[in-house]
Amino acid sequence: MIHHILKDKPTKLFLGFTAFFVANALIAECIGGKLFSLEKVIGIAPANFTLFGQEGLSFTLTCGVLLWPLEFIMTDIVNEFYGPKAVKRISYTAVALIAYAFIMFYLAIWIAPDNWWLGSGADKGLPNMQTAFDGIFGQSNWIIIASLVAFLVSQIVDVLVFHRIKRMTGEKHIWLRATGSTLVSQLIDSYIVLIIAFKIGSNWSWGRVLAIGMMNYTYKFAVAILLTPLIYIAEKQIEKYLGKDKAKQMKLAAMGKEEEFTNIPTAG
């Protein structure tokens, strides 16, 4: 039994996707506390937009956005070959393990530190290692709740939009269902985080929420378009790994049409 599972290519592929999906999401959560200026990274002047009455807006982003686009690409690939139930399964797994990780972070923060360790970073400009540790791993409860809720809701929306488009387009236009579902789900993701973490948690004005959300979504929109070719590259590599017939069967099964595979003519 176990040998069959370990040798089965679709199973191995799904396990690989699940492991990378969860690890990528957890890393994104861990590095999400750092903000960076997109303009500085690419060497241009700050945008200084004015939206919804908010002046001086620029692309100040969390480092988590560097990894989240990969989550939605993987979501679309898993959706294409394994179907919505598989996407929901890995999404629930990711949320559960991220929540577990944050519980462990807070437990580590709570544990009394060793006196030697507290001053061990003084020569590096860190006079109190406990303060530094708290600053990195002790994210706001509102931000944690917001990110988990946004992630789960946006994943479910992505699944629904993806399959709604696929039922209209069939096997054609993978770029449309992949990019379209990502654009819708990322819009929802952006505003759920801001509303829960900063409107409810920090009493931001609606103007600030709307303005910053639009700046964040503009970046996500651009990245989603730019990364569309990766969907085609990944699809070709998966078909090569599984074989065209097996890949076709999996796509039909993902749509609940596995029986149609028996009517596909084969060579010879």
C-alpha positions as semicolon CSV with decimal commas, in nm:
position;residue;x (nm);y (nm);z (nm)
1;M;0,000;0,000;0,000
2;I;0,261;0,255;0,110
3;H;0,489;0,161;-0,182
4;H;0,203;0,221;-0,426
5;I;0,138;0,565;-0,276
6;L;0,504;0,663;-0,290
7;K;0,534;0,553;-0,653
8;D;0,208;0,709;-0,773
9;K;0,299;1,023;-0,969
10;P;-0,023;1,222;-0,907
11;T;0,007;1,148;-0,533
12;K;0,373;1,250;-0,521
13;L;0,293;1,567;-0,714
14;F;0,009;1,657;-0,478
15;L;0,226;1,597;-0,171
16;G;0,493;1,822;-0,323
17;F;0,242;2,096;-0,395
18;T;0,096;2,071;-0,044
19;A;0,437;2,089;0,124
20;F;0,551;2,388;-0,081
21;F;0,214;2,560;-0,047
22;V;0,216;2,536;0,333
23;A;0,586;2,628;0,365
24;N;0,546;2,925;0,131
25;A;0,242;3,055;0,322
26;L;0,417;3,019;0,658
27;I;0,730;3,197;0,535
28;A;0,513;3,478;0,394
29;E;0,347;3,519;0,734
30;C;0,683;3,525;0,913
31;I;0,843;3,788;0,688
32;G;0,522;3,989;0,657
33;G;0,619;4,216;0,946
34;K;0,884;4,390;0,736
35;L;0,779;4,671;0,504
36;F;0,972;4,785;0,199
37;S;0,948;5,056;-0,064
38;L;0,890;4,914;-0,411
39;E;1,009;5,239;-0,565
40;K;1,341;5,222;-0,381
41;V;1,390;4,859;-0,485
42;I;1,355;4,943;-0,855
43;G;1,531;5,279;-0,821
44;I;1,257;5,532;-0,895
45;A;1,103;5,823;-0,704
46;P;0,805;5,754;-0,472
47;A;0,471;5,754;-0,654
48;N;0,305;6,018;-0,429
49;F;-0,050;5,933;-0,533
50;T;-0,362;6,091;-0,385
51;L;-0,658;5,855;-0,347
52;F;-0,978;5,888;-0,144
53;G;-0,841;6,205;0,016
54;Q;-0,517;6,036;0,128
55;E;-0,207;6,218;0,005
56;G;0,152;6,104;-0,046
57;L;0,068;5,740;-0,113
58;S;0,343;5,518;-0,248
59;F;0,405;5,147;-0,291
60;T;0,508;5,060;0,064
61;L;0,447;4,688;0,080
62;T;0,490;4,400;0,321
63;C;0,756;4,145;0,230
64;G;0,480;3,886;0,238
65;V;0,360;4,005;-0,103
66;L;0,679;3,865;-0,254
67;L;0,551;3,513;-0,185
68;W;0,170;3,531;-0,186
69;P;0,144;3,544;-0,570
70;L;0,303;3,197;-0,577
71;E;0,024;3,072;-0,351
72;F;-0,240;3,175;-0,599
73;I;-0,048;3,028;-0,892
74;M;-0,027;2,697;-0,706
75;T;-0,395;2,725;-0,619
76;D;-0,483;2,752;-0,987
77;I;-0,256;2,463;-1,086
78;V;-0,397;2,236;-0,815
79;N;-0,746;2,346;-0,914
80;E;-0,676;2,256;-1,276
81;F;-0,549;1,904;-1,209
82;Y;-0,705;1,803;-0,875
83;G;-1,020;2,011;-0,840
84;P;-1,173;2,239;-0,573
85;K;-1,180;1,980;-0,294
86;A;-0,801;1,945;-0,318
87;V;-0,753;2,322;-0,306
88;K;-0,973;2,350;0,000
89;R;-0,785;2,063;0,167
90;I;-0,443;2,225;0,129
91;S;-0,587;2,566;0,223
92;Y;-0,734;2,432;0,548
93;T;-0,406;2,253;0,617
94;A;-0,209;2,573;0,563
95;V;-0,438;2,778;0,790
96;A;-0,422;2,516;1,066
97;L;-0,042;2,493;1,055
98;I;0,004;2,871;1,039
99;A;-0,220;2,908;1,344
100;Y;-0,017;2,637;1,517
101;A;0,306;2,820;1,428
102;F;0,181;3,145;1,582
103;I;0,081;2,963;1,900
104;M;0,437;2,828;1,920
105;F;0,580;3,176;1,851
106;Y;0,385;3,319;2,144
107;L;0,487;3,028;2,366
108;A;0,852;3,095;2,278
109;I;0,803;3,466;2,357
110;W;0,643;3,383;2,691
111;I;0,920;3,147;2,809
112;A;1,163;3,323;3,044
113;P;1,491;3,398;2,862
114;D;1,841;3,311;2,976
115;N;2,029;3,613;3,115
116;W;2,336;3,548;2,900
117;W;2,124;3,534;2,585
118;L;1,955;3,869;2,661
119;G;2,278;4,063;2,605
120;S;2,441;3,832;2,352
121;G;2,359;4,062;2,060
122;A;2,495;4,384;2,215
123;D;2,797;4,387;1,983
124;K;2,556;4,382;1,688
125;G;2,344;4,672;1,813
126;L;2,085;4,452;1,985
127;P;2,109;4,531;2,358
128;N;1,809;4,312;2,446
129;M;1,755;3,995;2,243
130;Q;1,414;3,933;2,403
131;T;1,289;4,267;2,269
132;A;1,423;4,183;1,924
133;F;1,266;3,837;1,935
134;D;0,932;3,983;2,045
135;G;0,946;4,241;1,767
136;I;0,996;3,978;1,495
137;F;0,761;3,703;1,611
138;G;0,510;3,891;1,826
139;Q;0,274;4,017;1,557
140;S;-0,052;4,186;1,652
141;N;-0,340;3,948;1,720
142;W;-0,554;4,153;1,484
143;I;-0,300;4,111;1,202
144;I;-0,279;3,735;1,261
145;I;-0,658;3,697;1,258
146;A;-0,689;3,922;0,954
147;S;-0,428;3,736;0,751
148;L;-0,576;3,393;0,829
149;V;-0,934;3,498;0,754
150;A;-0,828;3,678;0,435
151;F;-0,623;3,382;0,317
152;L;-0,902;3,130;0,372
153;V;-1,180;3,343;0,221
154;S;-0,970;3,447;-0,081
155;Q;-0,876;3,083;-0,146
156;I;-1,240;2,976;-0,148
157;V;-1,332;3,266;-0,377
158;D;-1,042;3,177;-0,608
159;V;-1,171;2,820;-0,636
160;L;-1,527;2,928;-0,713
161;V;-1,431;3,189;-0,974
162;F;-1,178;2,954;-1,137
163;H;-1,436;2,680;-1,189
164;R;-1,710;2,920;-1,293
165;I;-1,484;3,048;-1,573
166;K;-1,364;2,697;-1,663
167;R;-1,721;2,575;-1,707
168;M;-1,773;2,855;-1,959
169;T;-1,442;2,817;-2,146
170;G;-1,372;2,445;-2,117
171;E;-1,007;2,347;-2,161
172;K;-0,928;2,667;-2,351
173;H;-0,803;2,997;-2,210
174;I;-0,630;2,877;-1,895
175;W;-0,485;3,229;-1,867
176;L;-0,837;3,368;-1,831
177;R;-0,952;3,143;-1,548
178;A;-0,616;3,152;-1,369
179;T;-0,559;3,527;-1,391
180;G;-0,928;3,615;-1,356
181;S;-0,974;3,411;-1,038
182;T;-0,654;3,555;-0,891
183;L;-0,753;3,914;-0,962
184;V;-1,089;3,870;-0,792
185;S;-0,954;3,679;-0,491
186;Q;-0,662;3,920;-0,440
187;L;-0,898;4,218;-0,430
188;I;-1,097;4,048;-0,155
189;D;-0,778;3,941;0,025
190;S;-0,638;4,296;0,027
191;Y;-0,942;4,454;0,184
192;I;-1,022;4,182;0,436
193;V;-0,674;4,224;0,586
194;L;-0,704;4,602;0,606
195;I;-1,059;4,604;0,740
196;I;-0,995;4,351;1,017
197;A;-0,638;4,446;1,112
198;F;-0,652;4,824;1,072
199;K;-1,012;4,944;1,047
200;I;-1,136;4,728;1,334
201;G;-0,802;4,676;1,510
202;S;-0,657;5,029;1,480
203;N;-0,960;5,246;1,390
204;W;-0,828;5,364;1,052
205;S;-1,055;5,587;0,847
206;W;-1,237;5,429;0,554
207;G;-1,052;5,665;0,320
208;R;-0,716;5,530;0,439
209;V;-0,835;5,170;0,415
210;L;-0,964;5,221;0,060
211;A;-0,654;5,411;-0,054
212;I;-0,393;5,171;0,084
213;G;-0,598;4,873;-0,031
214;M;-0,602;5,010;-0,384
215;M;-0,224;5,066;-0,379
216;N;-0,168;4,710;-0,260
217;Y;-0,411;4,569;-0,515
218;T;-0,247;4,761;-0,799
219;Y;0,080;4,582;-0,720
220;K;-0,094;4,243;-0,693
221;F;-0,283;4,306;-1,019
222;A;0,041;4,381;-1,204
223;V;0,220;4,077;-1,058
224;A;-0,072;3,846;-1,142
225;I;-0,054;3,955;-1,507
226;L;0,325;3,924;-1,522
227;L;0,324;3,575;-1,371
228;T;0,058;3,435;-1,606
229;P;0,319;3,263;-1,830
230;L;0,424;3,053;-1,529
231;I;0,083;2,883;-1,541
232;Y;0,154;2,759;-1,894
233;I;0,508;2,654;-1,807
234;A;0,388;2,462;-1,503
235;E;0,105;2,297;-1,698
236;K;0,345;2,175;-1,967
237;Q;0,590;2,038;-1,712
238;I;0,314;1,857;-1,522
239;E;0,177;1,704;-1,843
240;K;0,529;1,591;-1,931
241;Y;0,574;1,437;-1,586
242;L;0,235;1,263;-1,572
243;G;0,186;1,186;-1,938
244;K;-0,077;1,353;-2,156
245;D;-0,344;1,086;-2,106
246;K;-0,311;1,086;-1,728
247;A;-0,307;1,466;-1,717
248;K;-0,621;1,477;-1,933
249;Q;-0,795;1,226;-1,707
250;M;-0,707;1,430;-1,399
251;K;-0,837;1,752;-1,555
252;L;-1,167;1,587;-1,640
253;A;-1,192;1,440;-1,290
254;A;-1,123;1,786;-1,145
255;M;-1,430;1,907;-1,333
256;G;-1,638;1,605;-1,233
257;K;-1,625;1,467;-1,588
258;E;-1,390;1,172;-1,547
259;E;-1,625;0,943;-1,736
260;E;-1,561;1,146;-2,054
261;F;-1,205;1,014;-2,057
262;T;-1,331;0,679;-2,182
263;N;-1,453;0,850;-2,500
264;I;-1,119;1,010;-2,583
265;P;-0,966;0,834;-2,885
266;T;-0,616;0,700;-2,828
267;A;-0,338;0,641;-3,076
268;G;-0,309;0,292;-3,223
